Each structure stands twice: as structure tokens, then as C-alpha cells.
Amino acid sequence: MATFLQTIPGALILLVLGFVFLIKGADFFVEGASAVANKLHVPPLVIGMTIVAMGTSLPELSVSVTASMAGSNQLAIGNVVGSNIFNLMVVLGSCALFSVLEVAEDTIKKDFPFSVCCAVVLAVMGWIGMEVGHIDGVILLVGFIIFLLSMLHAAKKSRKEAAIEAELDVENEIEDIPVWKCILYIVGGAIAIKFGGDWVVNSCTTLALRFGMSETLVGLTIVALGTSLPELVTSVVAAKKNALDMAIGNVVGSNIFNILLILGAAAAISPITFMTVNAIDIIILVCFSIIVWMMCYLKKNLGRFQGIIMLVLYVGYLAYIIIRDGGIA
């Protein structure tokens, strides 16, 4: 059996199974966690920035930490950077095609700038010594804790304000399920994500070796796309249900979590060697983040035209990294 999994057909089967476990596991986790948050009357934006963002980022966490423990650090950093670019340009761009995304003032003034700062900090850490080491990982994790505490403070403050009644109407769209089922969804989802992450890393490593692809390209494309599917599905569904705050919060929160929590945990476990291509990809992430941020700042929303621009930019980036990797054996 182990020999068959090292073949191309076996690796493809394992890859598909891994993605199925990741996506369904994240789906169950988000449903259970969102139901718990709904019972506690937490606003949709905060749910999106914390519970949903963390849940949809679990595939990236599983894949990157597993890759780091296996010594495949280029897969770990490629997965995070690729997922962040995909989340920003494809997930938000796709949502904007379905419905005009009104962007909250706090998101424009606080959350988006913080997301850009996280990417800049990562780039600086990587350039210094061409490595994201143990200490850097700890710093990122501390930043994640501070961010999470600020979100919890915002949730506590919102619950005390009578003005959130309109948001609570949106929350009630989340299915009200029993507490025992919430726990079952959360635990079962986490287990499925763990095994799915293992299978995705193993299969992608096999395919990369077989086809002569670099771990960086695999992380930026195949793995990034697969682990970002929960964000795509969750945000598009939220946008179609007019839970627009949750859709935007999910993407921005996931991008912050991916850098601070996922790369922080991966680097704390095993130092991540930083290559020139990693720096270029992070700079592209920063540029894309600033472009989307400016779009939001100028019009206070993202419409269909902006969504098309974002998708076109992503297609251009995808073509670039595939051509760039052509000379890597």
C-alpha cells in the first residue's frame, strides 16, 4: 500500500482524499464554532475575523505545521503566501461578483493596515539572515495572541451596545444546533483536518518529485488552492446570504492568522529558510494588499468591476510563477 501511494495515481488519490477531509473538516468546524458564537451573541464581523477565519485557516495550519515538521519548509511558506494571495484576490474578487461588498470603517482603518503590516514584518524577518527562525516564530505567535485579544475585546464591547441588533438578525441565519453537536462538529472537524493535512503534504511532496516541480511552486498553487477552498466557499456563501461583514472578515482575518499563527508555529518548530523567490512573492502580496485596501478606501466597497480587476491580477500572478518555475528542476 505504501509503495502504491508513492506512485502518481496513488499520490493523486491521496491528494483528493486529503482535500475532501480538509474542506469537510473545516466546514464542520466552522459550523460548530459559529453556532457557539451565535449563542453568545457575537457580531458577524467579529465571527468572521476570529471563529470563521480560524476555522477556515485550519487546513493551512495543518499543512504548514506538518510540512515544517517534515522539513519541507518551502512548502510551508509557499502555502501561506499563496493562500493569502488567493484569499485576497480570488475569494474577495469572487464575492464582489455576487454582491457589492460594503467595507466597514474599522476594517479600512485597522484590519486591512494590520494585515499589510503582518506581510511587511514577515518580509523583513526573512531578509534578515534569510531565515524565519525560532525567535521570529515566537514573535509572530505573540502578535497573534495580541490580535486575538483585541478581537475578543471588540466582541465584548459590541455585546454591550444596543446598536448591534441589526447584526444579530444576520447572526440568526446561522443554524441553531445543540451544544453537544457543536462540540462533535468542532472535534470531528479538527480530526479530519489533521489527517487531511498529512495526506496533502505527503501526496504533494511525491508529485513535486515526480514532475520536477519545486516545493515553492507546489505550495503557491496546488496546496494554496486546496487549503483556501474553505475560505472561498465560506465567503461566497456569506456574500450570497448578505452576511457581507462575515465574508470580508473571514478573508482579512484568515490572512492575518496565516502569517502570525501558522508561520509563527511552523517557524517555532523548525526555522524556515528564506529564498529570493519567497521575498518576491511576499512583496507581491504586500502590493496586492495595498491595491485592494486602496480600492476599499476610495469607494468604501468592492463591486463587480473591482472584483474583475482582482481576478485578472491573480491570473497574471499565476502565469508569472509558473513561468518562473520553468527553469527549476
HUQUIZI-V131406 format. One record per pair of residues at least 12 apart in sequence whose ideal C-beta (glycine too) atoms are under 10 Angstrom apart, sorted by the first residue. I is the first residue (numbers start at 1). J is the second residue. If there is no record, write none. Layout:
i=I j=J
i=I j=J
//
This chain:
i=5 j=199
i=5 j=202
i=5 j=203
i=5 j=206
i=6 j=202
i=6 j=203
i=6 j=205
i=6 j=206
i=6 j=209
i=6 j=210
i=7 j=206
i=7 j=210
i=8 j=203
i=8 j=206
i=8 j=207
i=8 j=210
i=8 j=211
i=10 j=203
i=10 j=206
i=11 j=199
i=11 j=202
i=11 j=203
i=11 j=204
i=11 j=205
i=11 j=206
i=11 j=207
i=11 j=208
i=11 j=209
i=11 j=210
i=12 j=203
i=12 j=206
i=12 j=207
i=13 j=199
i=13 j=203
i=14 j=198
i=14 j=199
i=14 j=200
i=14 j=201
i=14 j=202
i=14 j=203
i=14 j=204
i=14 j=206
i=14 j=207
i=15 j=199
i=15 j=200
i=15 j=201
i=15 j=202
i=15 j=203
i=15 j=204
i=15 j=206
i=15 j=207
i=15 j=222
i=15 j=223
i=15 j=226
i=16 j=199
i=16 j=200
i=16 j=203
i=16 j=226
i=17 j=195
i=17 j=196
i=17 j=199
i=17 j=200
i=17 j=203
i=18 j=59
i=18 j=62
i=18 j=63
i=18 j=195
i=18 j=196
i=18 j=197
i=18 j=198
i=18 j=199
i=18 j=200
i=18 j=201
i=18 j=202
i=18 j=203
i=18 j=204
i=18 j=223
i=18 j=226
i=18 j=227
i=19 j=59
i=19 j=196
i=19 j=199
i=19 j=200
i=19 j=203
i=19 j=222
i=19 j=223
i=19 j=225
i=19 j=226
i=19 j=227
i=19 j=229
i=20 j=192
i=20 j=196
i=20 j=199
i=20 j=226
i=21 j=59
i=21 j=62
i=21 j=189
i=21 j=191
i=21 j=192
i=21 j=193
i=21 j=194
i=21 j=195
i=21 j=196
i=21 j=197
i=21 j=198
i=21 j=199
i=21 j=200
i=22 j=58
i=22 j=59
i=22 j=60
i=22 j=62
i=22 j=63
i=22 j=189
i=22 j=192
i=22 j=193
i=22 j=194
i=22 j=195
i=22 j=196
i=22 j=197
i=22 j=199
i=22 j=200
i=22 j=226
i=22 j=227
i=22 j=229
i=22 j=230
i=23 j=56
i=23 j=59
i=23 j=192
i=23 j=193
i=23 j=196
i=23 j=226
i=23 j=227
i=23 j=229
i=23 j=230
i=23 j=232
i=23 j=233
i=24 j=188
i=24 j=189
i=24 j=192
i=24 j=193
i=24 j=196
i=24 j=230
i=25 j=55
i=25 j=58
i=25 j=59
i=25 j=62
i=25 j=185
i=25 j=188
i=25 j=189
i=25 j=190
i=25 j=191
i=25 j=192
i=25 j=193
i=25 j=194
i=25 j=195
i=25 j=196
i=25 j=197
i=25 j=230
i=26 j=52
i=26 j=55
i=26 j=56
i=26 j=57
i=26 j=58
i=26 j=59
i=26 j=60
i=26 j=62
i=26 j=189
i=26 j=190
i=26 j=192
i=26 j=193
i=26 j=196
i=26 j=227
i=26 j=229
i=26 j=230
i=26 j=231
i=26 j=233
i=26 j=234
i=27 j=55
i=27 j=56
i=27 j=185
i=27 j=189
i=27 j=192
i=27 j=229
i=27 j=230
i=27 j=233
i=27 j=234
i=28 j=55
i=28 j=181
i=28 j=184
i=28 j=185
i=28 j=186
i=28 j=187
i=28 j=188
i=28 j=189
i=28 j=190
i=28 j=191
i=28 j=192
i=28 j=193
i=29 j=51
i=29 j=52
i=29 j=54
i=29 j=55
i=29 j=56
i=29 j=58
i=29 j=185
i=29 j=186
i=29 j=187
i=29 j=188
i=29 j=189
i=29 j=190
i=29 j=191
i=29 j=192
i=29 j=193
i=29 j=230
i=30 j=47
i=30 j=51
i=30 j=52
i=30 j=53
i=30 j=54
i=30 j=55
i=30 j=56
i=30 j=58
i=30 j=174
i=30 j=185
i=30 j=186
i=30 j=189
i=30 j=230
i=30 j=233
i=30 j=234
i=30 j=250
i=31 j=52
i=31 j=55
i=31 j=174
i=31 j=175
i=31 j=177
i=31 j=181
i=31 j=182
i=31 j=185
i=31 j=186
i=31 j=189
i=31 j=234
i=32 j=51
i=32 j=55
i=32 j=177
i=32 j=179
i=32 j=181
i=32 j=182
i=32 j=183
i=32 j=184
i=32 j=185
i=32 j=186
i=32 j=187
i=32 j=188
i=32 j=189
i=32 j=190
i=33 j=47
i=33 j=50
i=33 j=51
i=33 j=52
i=33 j=54
i=33 j=55
i=33 j=182
i=33 j=185
i=33 j=186
i=33 j=189
i=34 j=47
i=34 j=48
i=34 j=51
i=34 j=52
i=34 j=55
i=34 j=171
i=34 j=174
i=34 j=175
i=34 j=177
i=34 j=182
i=34 j=185
i=34 j=234
i=34 j=246
i=35 j=51
i=35 j=174
i=35 j=175
i=35 j=176
i=35 j=177
i=35 j=178
i=35 j=179
i=35 j=181
i=35 j=182
i=35 j=185
i=35 j=186
i=36 j=51
i=36 j=174
i=36 j=177
i=36 j=179
i=36 j=182
i=36 j=183
i=36 j=185
i=36 j=186
i=37 j=50
i=37 j=51
i=37 j=52
i=37 j=155
i=37 j=171
i=37 j=174
i=37 j=182
i=38 j=51
i=38 j=168
i=38 j=170
i=38 j=171
i=38 j=172
i=38 j=173
i=38 j=174
i=38 j=175
i=38 j=176
i=38 j=177
i=38 j=182
i=39 j=171
i=39 j=174
i=39 j=176
i=39 j=177
i=39 j=179
i=39 j=182
i=40 j=155
i=40 j=159
i=40 j=171
i=41 j=155
i=41 j=158
i=41 j=159
i=41 j=164
i=41 j=167
i=41 j=168
i=41 j=171
i=41 j=172
i=42 j=151
i=42 j=152
i=42 j=154
i=42 j=155
i=42 j=156
i=42 j=158
i=42 j=159
i=42 j=164
i=42 j=167
i=42 j=168
i=42 j=171
i=43 j=154
i=43 j=155
i=43 j=157
i=43 j=158
i=43 j=159
i=43 j=161
i=43 j=164
i=43 j=166
i=43 j=167
i=43 j=168
i=43 j=170
i=43 j=171
i=43 j=245
i=43 j=246
i=43 j=249
i=44 j=164
i=44 j=167
i=44 j=168
i=44 j=169
i=44 j=170
i=44 j=171
i=44 j=173
i=44 j=174
i=44 j=238
i=44 j=243
i=44 j=244
i=44 j=245
i=44 j=246
i=44 j=247
i=44 j=248
i=44 j=249
i=44 j=250
i=45 j=104
i=45 j=106
i=45 j=107
i=45 j=111
i=45 j=151
i=45 j=154
i=45 j=155
i=45 j=158
i=45 j=164
i=45 j=167
i=45 j=170
i=45 j=243
i=45 j=244
i=45 j=245
i=45 j=246
i=45 j=247
i=45 j=248
i=45 j=249
i=45 j=250
i=45 j=252
i=45 j=253
i=46 j=151
i=46 j=152
i=46 j=153
i=46 j=154
i=46 j=155
i=46 j=156
i=46 j=157
i=46 j=158
i=46 j=159
i=46 j=164
i=46 j=167
i=46 j=245
i=46 j=246
i=46 j=249
i=46 j=253
i=47 j=151
i=47 j=155
i=47 j=167
i=47 j=170
i=47 j=171
i=47 j=174
i=47 j=238
i=47 j=243
i=47 j=245
i=47 j=246
i=47 j=249
i=47 j=250
i=47 j=253
i=48 j=107
i=48 j=234
i=48 j=235
i=48 j=238
i=48 j=243
i=48 j=244
i=48 j=245
i=48 j=246
i=48 j=247
i=48 j=248
i=48 j=249
i=48 j=250
i=48 j=251
i=48 j=252
i=48 j=253
i=48 j=254
i=49 j=106
i=49 j=107
i=49 j=111
i=49 j=147
i=49 j=148
i=49 j=150
i=49 j=151
i=49 j=154
i=49 j=155
i=49 j=245
i=49 j=246
i=49 j=248
i=49 j=249
i=49 j=250
i=49 j=251
i=49 j=252
i=49 j=253
i=49 j=254
i=49 j=256
i=49 j=257
i=50 j=147
i=50 j=148
i=50 j=151
i=50 j=152
i=50 j=154
i=50 j=155
i=50 j=249
i=50 j=250
i=50 j=253
i=50 j=257
i=51 j=151
i=51 j=155
i=51 j=246
i=51 j=249
i=51 j=250
i=51 j=253
i=52 j=230
i=52 j=231
i=52 j=234
i=52 j=235
i=52 j=238
i=52 j=243
i=52 j=246
i=52 j=247
i=52 j=249
i=52 j=250
i=52 j=253
i=52 j=254
i=53 j=87
i=53 j=151
i=53 j=231
i=53 j=234
i=53 j=246
i=53 j=249
i=53 j=250
i=53 j=251
i=53 j=252
i=53 j=253
i=53 j=254
i=53 j=255
i=53 j=256
i=53 j=257
i=53 j=258
i=54 j=148
i=54 j=250
i=54 j=253
i=54 j=254
i=54 j=257
i=54 j=261
i=55 j=186
i=55 j=189
i=55 j=190
i=55 j=193
i=55 j=230
i=55 j=231
i=55 j=234
i=55 j=250
i=55 j=254
i=55 j=257
i=56 j=83
i=56 j=87
i=56 j=91
i=56 j=227
i=56 j=228
i=56 j=229
i=56 j=230
i=56 j=231
i=56 j=232
i=56 j=233
i=56 j=234
i=56 j=235
i=56 j=250
i=56 j=251
i=56 j=253
i=56 j=254
i=56 j=257
i=57 j=80
i=57 j=83
i=57 j=87
i=57 j=227
i=57 j=228
i=57 j=230
i=57 j=231
i=57 j=250
i=57 j=253
i=57 j=254
i=57 j=255
i=57 j=256
i=57 j=257
i=57 j=258
i=57 j=261
i=57 j=262
i=58 j=189
i=58 j=190
i=58 j=192
i=58 j=193
i=58 j=194
i=58 j=196
i=58 j=197
i=58 j=227
i=58 j=230
i=58 j=257
i=58 j=262
i=59 j=79
i=59 j=83
i=59 j=193
i=59 j=196
i=59 j=197
i=59 j=200
i=59 j=223
i=59 j=226
i=59 j=227
i=59 j=228
i=59 j=229
i=59 j=230
i=59 j=231
i=59 j=262
i=60 j=76
i=60 j=79
i=60 j=80
i=60 j=82
i=60 j=83
i=60 j=84
i=60 j=87
i=60 j=193
i=60 j=197
i=60 j=223
i=60 j=224
i=60 j=226
i=60 j=227
i=60 j=228
i=60 j=230
i=60 j=231
i=60 j=254
i=60 j=257
i=60 j=258
i=60 j=261
i=60 j=262
i=60 j=263
i=60 j=266
i=61 j=79
i=61 j=80
i=61 j=193
i=61 j=194
i=61 j=197
i=61 j=227
i=61 j=257
i=61 j=258
i=61 j=261
i=61 j=262
i=61 j=263
i=61 j=265
i=61 j=266
i=62 j=190
i=62 j=192
i=62 j=193
i=62 j=194
i=62 j=195
i=62 j=196
i=62 j=197
i=62 j=198
i=62 j=199
i=62 j=200
i=62 j=201
i=62 j=227
i=62 j=262
i=63 j=75
i=63 j=76
i=63 j=79
i=63 j=80
i=63 j=83
i=63 j=193
i=63 j=196
i=63 j=197
i=63 j=198
i=63 j=199
i=63 j=200
i=63 j=201
i=63 j=204
i=63 j=219
i=63 j=223
i=63 j=224
i=63 j=226
i=63 j=227
i=63 j=262
i=63 j=266
i=64 j=76
i=64 j=77
i=64 j=78
i=64 j=79
i=64 j=80
i=64 j=83
i=64 j=197
i=64 j=201
i=64 j=219
i=64 j=223
i=64 j=227
i=64 j=258
i=64 j=261
i=64 j=262
i=64 j=263
i=64 j=265
i=64 j=266
i=64 j=267
i=64 j=269
i=64 j=272
i=65 j=194
i=65 j=197
i=65 j=201
i=65 j=261
i=65 j=262
i=65 j=263
i=65 j=265
i=65 j=266
i=65 j=268
i=65 j=269
i=65 j=270
i=66 j=194
i=66 j=197
i=66 j=198
i=66 j=199
i=66 j=200
i=66 j=201
i=66 j=202
i=66 j=266
i=67 j=79
i=67 j=197
i=67 j=200
i=67 j=201
i=67 j=202
i=67 j=204
i=67 j=205
i=67 j=215
i=67 j=219
i=67 j=223
i=67 j=266
i=67 j=270
i=67 j=272
i=68 j=137
i=68 j=201
i=68 j=262
i=68 j=263
i=68 j=265
i=68 j=266
i=68 j=267
i=68 j=268
i=68 j=269
i=68 j=270
i=68 j=271
i=68 j=272
i=69 j=201
i=69 j=266
i=69 j=269
i=69 j=270
i=70 j=198
i=70 j=201
i=70 j=202
i=70 j=205
i=70 j=270
i=71 j=270
i=72 j=201
i=72 j=202
i=72 j=204
i=72 j=205
i=72 j=208
i=72 j=215
i=72 j=218
i=72 j=219
i=72 j=270
i=73 j=131
i=73 j=132
i=73 j=215
i=73 j=219
i=73 j=266
i=73 j=267
i=73 j=269
i=73 j=270
i=73 j=271
i=73 j=272
i=73 j=273
i=73 j=274
i=73 j=275
i=73 j=278
i=74 j=208
i=74 j=214
i=74 j=215
i=74 j=216
i=74 j=217
i=74 j=218
i=74 j=219
i=74 j=220
i=74 j=272
i=74 j=273
i=74 j=274
i=74 j=275
i=74 j=277
i=74 j=278
i=75 j=200
i=75 j=201
i=75 j=204
i=75 j=205
i=75 j=208
i=75 j=214
i=75 j=215
i=75 j=216
i=75 j=217
i=75 j=218
i=75 j=219
i=75 j=220
i=75 j=223
i=75 j=266
i=76 j=132
i=76 j=201
i=76 j=215
i=76 j=219
i=76 j=223
i=76 j=262
i=76 j=263
i=76 j=265
i=76 j=266
i=76 j=267
i=76 j=269
i=76 j=270
i=76 j=272
i=77 j=122
i=77 j=126
i=77 j=132
i=77 j=215
i=77 j=216
i=77 j=219
i=77 j=220
i=77 j=262
i=77 j=263
i=77 j=266
i=77 j=267
i=77 j=272
i=77 j=273
i=77 j=274
i=77 j=275
i=77 j=277
i=77 j=278
i=77 j=281
i=77 j=282
i=78 j=214
i=78 j=215
i=78 j=216
i=78 j=217
i=78 j=218
i=78 j=219
i=78 j=220
i=78 j=221
i=78 j=222
i=78 j=223
i=78 j=224
i=78 j=275
i=78 j=277
i=78 j=278
i=78 j=281
i=78 j=321
i=79 j=200
i=79 j=201
i=79 j=204
i=79 j=215
i=79 j=216
i=79 j=218
i=79 j=219
i=79 j=220
i=79 j=222
i=79 j=223
i=79 j=224
i=79 j=226
i=79 j=227
i=79 j=228
i=79 j=258
i=79 j=262
i=79 j=263
i=79 j=266
i=80 j=122
i=80 j=219
i=80 j=220
i=80 j=223
i=80 j=224
i=80 j=227
i=80 j=255
i=80 j=257
i=80 j=258
i=80 j=259
i=80 j=261
i=80 j=262
i=80 j=263
i=80 j=266
i=80 j=272
i=80 j=281
i=80 j=282
i=80 j=285
i=81 j=119
i=81 j=122
i=81 j=216
i=81 j=219
i=81 j=220
i=81 j=224
i=81 j=258
i=81 j=259
i=81 j=263
i=81 j=277
i=81 j=278
i=81 j=280
i=81 j=281
i=81 j=282
i=81 j=284
i=81 j=285
i=82 j=216
i=82 j=217
i=82 j=218
i=82 j=219
i=82 j=220
i=82 j=221
i=82 j=222
i=82 j=223
i=82 j=224
i=82 j=225
i=82 j=227
i=82 j=228
i=82 j=258
i=82 j=281
i=82 j=285
i=82 j=317
i=82 j=318
i=82 j=321
i=83 j=219
i=83 j=220
i=83 j=223
i=83 j=224
i=83 j=225
i=83 j=226
i=83 j=227
i=83 j=228
i=83 j=231
i=83 j=254
i=83 j=255
i=83 j=258
i=83 j=262
i=84 j=115
i=84 j=118
i=84 j=119
i=84 j=122
i=84 j=224
i=84 j=228
i=84 j=251
i=84 j=254
i=84 j=255
i=84 j=256
i=84 j=257
i=84 j=258
i=84 j=259
i=84 j=262
i=84 j=281
i=84 j=282
i=84 j=285
i=84 j=288
i=84 j=289
i=85 j=119
i=85 j=220
i=85 j=224
i=85 j=228
i=85 j=255
i=85 j=281
i=85 j=282
i=85 j=284
i=85 j=285
i=85 j=288
i=85 j=289
i=85 j=313
i=85 j=314
i=85 j=317
i=85 j=318
i=85 j=321
i=86 j=220
i=86 j=221
i=86 j=224
i=86 j=225
i=86 j=227
i=86 j=228
i=86 j=229
i=86 j=231
i=86 j=232
i=86 j=251
i=86 j=255
i=86 j=314
i=86 j=317
i=86 j=318
i=87 j=224
i=87 j=228
i=87 j=231
i=87 j=232
i=87 j=235
i=87 j=250
i=87 j=251
i=87 j=252
i=87 j=253
i=87 j=254
i=87 j=255
i=87 j=258
i=88 j=115
i=88 j=251
i=88 j=252
i=88 j=254
i=88 j=255
i=88 j=285
i=88 j=288
i=88 j=289
i=88 j=291
i=88 j=292
i=88 j=293
i=88 j=310
i=88 j=313
i=88 j=314
i=89 j=251
i=89 j=285
i=89 j=288
i=89 j=289
i=89 j=291
i=89 j=292
i=89 j=307
i=89 j=309
i=89 j=310
i=89 j=311
i=89 j=312
i=89 j=313
i=89 j=314
i=89 j=315
i=89 j=316
i=89 j=317
i=89 j=318
i=90 j=224
i=90 j=225
i=90 j=228
i=90 j=231
i=90 j=232
i=90 j=235
i=90 j=251
i=90 j=307
i=90 j=310
i=90 j=311
i=90 j=313
i=90 j=314
i=90 j=315
i=90 j=318
i=91 j=228
i=91 j=229
i=91 j=230
i=91 j=231
i=91 j=232
i=91 j=233
i=91 j=234
i=91 j=235
i=91 j=236
i=91 j=239
i=91 j=247
i=91 j=248
i=91 j=250
i=91 j=251
i=91 j=254
i=91 j=255
i=91 j=310
i=92 j=231
i=92 j=232
i=92 j=235
i=92 j=239
i=92 j=247
i=92 j=248
i=92 j=250
i=92 j=251
i=92 j=252
i=92 j=292
i=92 j=295
i=92 j=296
i=92 j=302
i=92 j=306
i=92 j=307
i=92 j=310
i=92 j=311
i=93 j=292
i=93 j=302
i=93 j=304
i=93 j=306
i=93 j=307
i=93 j=308
i=93 j=309
i=93 j=310
i=93 j=311
i=93 j=312
i=93 j=313
i=93 j=314
i=94 j=232
i=94 j=235
i=94 j=236
i=94 j=239
i=94 j=247
i=94 j=307
i=94 j=310
i=94 j=311
i=95 j=232
i=95 j=235
i=95 j=236
i=95 j=237
i=95 j=238
i=95 j=239
i=95 j=240
i=95 j=244
i=95 j=247
i=95 j=248
i=95 j=250
i=95 j=251
i=95 j=302
i=95 j=307
i=95 j=310
i=96 j=239
i=96 j=247
i=96 j=295
i=96 j=301
i=96 j=302
i=96 j=303
i=96 j=304
i=96 j=305
i=96 j=306
i=96 j=307
i=96 j=308
i=96 j=309
i=96 j=310
i=96 j=311
i=97 j=236
i=97 j=239
i=97 j=302
i=97 j=303
i=97 j=304
i=97 j=305
i=97 j=306
i=97 j=307
i=97 j=308
i=97 j=310
i=97 j=311
i=98 j=235
i=98 j=236
i=98 j=237
i=98 j=238
i=98 j=239
i=98 j=240
i=98 j=247
i=98 j=304
i=98 j=307
i=99 j=236
i=99 j=238
i=99 j=239
i=99 j=240
i=99 j=241
i=99 j=242
i=99 j=244
i=99 j=247
i=99 j=301
i=99 j=302
i=99 j=303
i=99 j=304
i=99 j=307
i=100 j=239
i=100 j=244
i=100 j=299
i=100 j=301
i=100 j=302
i=100 j=303
i=100 j=304
i=100 j=306
i=100 j=307
i=101 j=235
i=101 j=239
i=101 j=244
i=101 j=245
i=101 j=247
i=101 j=248
i=101 j=251
i=101 j=296
i=101 j=300
i=101 j=301
i=101 j=302
i=101 j=303
i=101 j=306
i=101 j=307
i=102 j=244
i=102 j=245
i=102 j=248
i=102 j=296
i=102 j=299
i=102 j=300
i=102 j=301
i=102 j=302
i=103 j=244
i=103 j=245
i=103 j=248
i=103 j=252
i=103 j=292
i=103 j=293
i=103 j=295
i=103 j=296
i=103 j=297
i=103 j=299
i=103 j=300
i=103 j=301
i=103 j=302
i=104 j=244
i=104 j=245
i=104 j=248
i=104 j=249
i=104 j=296
i=104 j=300
i=105 j=300
i=106 j=154
i=107 j=245
i=107 j=248
i=107 j=249
i=107 j=252
i=107 j=293
i=107 j=296
i=107 j=300
i=108 j=293
i=108 j=294
i=108 j=296
i=108 j=297
i=108 j=298
i=108 j=300
i=109 j=297
i=110 j=150
i=110 j=154
i=110 j=252
i=111 j=147
i=111 j=151
i=111 j=248
i=111 j=249
i=111 j=252
i=111 j=253
i=111 j=255
i=111 j=256
i=111 j=293
i=112 j=248
i=112 j=252
i=112 j=255
i=112 j=289
i=112 j=290
i=112 j=292
i=112 j=293
i=112 j=294
i=112 j=296
i=112 j=297
i=113 j=289
i=113 j=290
i=113 j=293
i=113 j=297
i=114 j=143
i=114 j=147
i=114 j=150
i=114 j=252
i=114 j=255
i=114 j=256
i=114 j=260
i=115 j=251
i=115 j=252
i=115 j=253
i=115 j=254
i=115 j=255
i=115 j=256
i=115 j=258
i=115 j=259
i=115 j=285
i=115 j=286
i=115 j=289
i=115 j=292
i=115 j=293
i=116 j=255
i=116 j=285
i=116 j=286
i=116 j=287
i=116 j=288
i=116 j=289
i=116 j=290
i=116 j=292
i=116 j=293
i=117 j=143
i=117 j=256
i=117 j=259
i=117 j=286
i=117 j=289
i=118 j=140
i=118 j=143
i=118 j=144
i=118 j=147
i=118 j=255
i=118 j=256
i=118 j=257
i=118 j=258
i=118 j=259
i=118 j=260
i=118 j=263
i=118 j=285
i=118 j=286
i=118 j=289
i=119 j=255
i=119 j=256
i=119 j=258
i=119 j=259
i=119 j=282
i=119 j=283
i=119 j=284
i=119 j=285
i=119 j=286
i=119 j=287
i=119 j=288
i=119 j=289
i=119 j=290
i=120 j=282
i=120 j=283
i=120 j=285
i=120 j=286
i=120 j=289
i=121 j=136
i=121 j=139
i=121 j=140
i=121 j=143
i=121 j=259
i=121 j=260
i=122 j=136
i=122 j=140
i=122 j=258
i=122 j=259
i=122 j=260
i=122 j=263
i=122 j=264
i=122 j=267
i=122 j=274
i=122 j=278
i=122 j=279
i=122 j=282
i=122 j=285
i=122 j=286
i=123 j=274
i=123 j=278
i=123 j=279
i=123 j=280
i=123 j=281
i=123 j=282
i=123 j=283
i=123 j=285
i=123 j=286
i=124 j=136
i=124 j=282
i=125 j=137
i=125 j=139
i=125 j=140
i=125 j=263
i=125 j=267
i=125 j=272
i=125 j=274
i=125 j=282
i=126 j=263
i=126 j=272
i=126 j=273
i=126 j=274
i=126 j=275
i=126 j=276
i=126 j=278
i=126 j=279
i=126 j=282
i=127 j=274
i=127 j=276
i=127 j=278
i=127 j=279
i=127 j=282
i=128 j=274
i=129 j=271
i=129 j=273
i=129 j=274
i=130 j=273
i=130 j=274
i=130 j=275
i=130 j=276
i=130 j=278
i=130 j=279
i=131 j=267
i=131 j=271
i=131 j=272
i=131 j=273
i=131 j=274
i=132 j=263
i=132 j=264
i=132 j=266
i=132 j=267
i=132 j=268
i=132 j=271
i=132 j=272
i=132 j=273
i=132 j=274
i=132 j=278
i=133 j=267
i=133 j=268
i=133 j=270
i=133 j=271
i=133 j=272
i=133 j=273
i=133 j=274
i=134 j=267
i=134 j=268
i=134 j=269
i=134 j=270
i=134 j=271
i=135 j=267
i=135 j=268
i=135 j=271
i=136 j=263
i=136 j=264
i=136 j=267
i=136 j=268
i=136 j=271
i=136 j=272
i=136 j=274
i=137 j=263
i=137 j=264
i=137 j=265
i=137 j=266
i=137 j=267
i=137 j=268
i=137 j=269
i=137 j=270
i=137 j=271
i=137 j=272
i=138 j=264
i=138 j=267
i=138 j=268
i=139 j=260
i=139 j=264
i=139 j=267
i=139 j=268
i=140 j=259
i=140 j=260
i=140 j=261
i=140 j=262
i=140 j=263
i=140 j=264
i=140 j=265
i=140 j=266
i=140 j=267
i=140 j=268
i=141 j=260
i=141 j=261
i=141 j=263
i=141 j=264
i=141 j=265
i=141 j=267
i=141 j=268
i=142 j=260
i=142 j=264
i=143 j=256
i=143 j=259
i=143 j=260
i=143 j=261
i=143 j=264
i=144 j=256
i=144 j=257
i=144 j=259
i=144 j=260
i=144 j=261
i=144 j=262
i=144 j=263
i=144 j=264
i=144 j=265
i=145 j=260
i=145 j=261
i=145 j=264
i=146 j=260
i=147 j=253
i=147 j=256
i=147 j=257
i=147 j=260
i=147 j=261
i=148 j=253
i=148 j=256
i=148 j=257
i=148 j=260
i=148 j=261
i=151 j=249
i=151 j=253
i=151 j=256
i=167 j=243
i=167 j=245
i=167 j=246
i=170 j=238
i=170 j=241
i=170 j=242
i=170 j=243
i=170 j=244
i=170 j=245
i=170 j=246
i=171 j=243
i=171 j=246
i=173 j=238
i=173 j=241
i=173 j=242
i=173 j=243
i=173 j=246
i=174 j=241
i=174 j=243
i=174 j=246
i=193 j=227
i=193 j=230
i=196 j=226
i=196 j=227
i=197 j=223
i=197 j=227
i=200 j=222
i=200 j=223
i=200 j=226
i=200 j=227
i=201 j=218
i=201 j=219
i=201 j=223
i=203 j=222
i=203 j=223
i=204 j=218
i=204 j=219
i=204 j=221
i=204 j=222
i=204 j=223
i=204 j=226
i=205 j=218
i=207 j=222
i=208 j=222
i=208 j=223
i=212 j=325
i=212 j=328
i=212 j=329
i=213 j=322
i=213 j=325
i=213 j=328
i=213 j=329
i=214 j=275
i=214 j=277
i=214 j=321
i=214 j=324
i=214 j=325
i=214 j=327
i=214 j=328
i=214 j=329
i=215 j=328
i=216 j=275
i=216 j=277
i=216 j=278
i=216 j=281
i=216 j=321
i=216 j=324
i=216 j=325
i=216 j=328
i=217 j=277
i=217 j=321
i=217 j=322
i=217 j=324
i=217 j=325
i=217 j=326
i=217 j=328
i=218 j=325
i=219 j=278
i=219 j=281
i=220 j=277
i=220 j=278
i=220 j=281
i=220 j=317
i=220 j=318
i=220 j=321
i=220 j=322
i=220 j=324
i=220 j=325
i=221 j=318
i=221 j=321
i=221 j=322
i=221 j=325
i=225 j=318
i=227 j=258
i=227 j=262
i=228 j=251
i=228 j=254
i=228 j=258
i=230 j=250
i=230 j=254
i=231 j=247
i=231 j=250
i=231 j=251
i=231 j=253
i=231 j=254
i=231 j=255
i=231 j=258
i=232 j=250
i=232 j=251
i=234 j=246
i=234 j=247
i=234 j=250
i=234 j=251
i=234 j=254
i=235 j=247
i=235 j=248
i=235 j=249
i=235 j=250
i=235 j=251
i=235 j=254
i=238 j=250
i=244 j=301
i=244 j=302
i=247 j=302
i=248 j=296
i=248 j=301
i=248 j=302
i=251 j=292
i=252 j=289
i=252 j=292
i=252 j=293
i=255 j=285
i=255 j=289
i=259 j=282
i=259 j=285
i=277 j=321
i=277 j=324
i=277 j=325
i=277 j=328
i=280 j=320
i=280 j=321
i=280 j=324
i=281 j=317
i=281 j=320
i=281 j=321
i=281 j=324
i=284 j=313
i=284 j=317
i=284 j=320
i=284 j=321
i=285 j=317
i=287 j=313
i=287 j=317
i=288 j=310
i=288 j=313
i=288 j=314
i=288 j=317
i=291 j=306
i=291 j=309
i=291 j=310
i=291 j=313
i=292 j=306
i=292 j=309
i=292 j=310
i=292 j=313
i=295 j=307
i=295 j=309
i=295 j=310
//
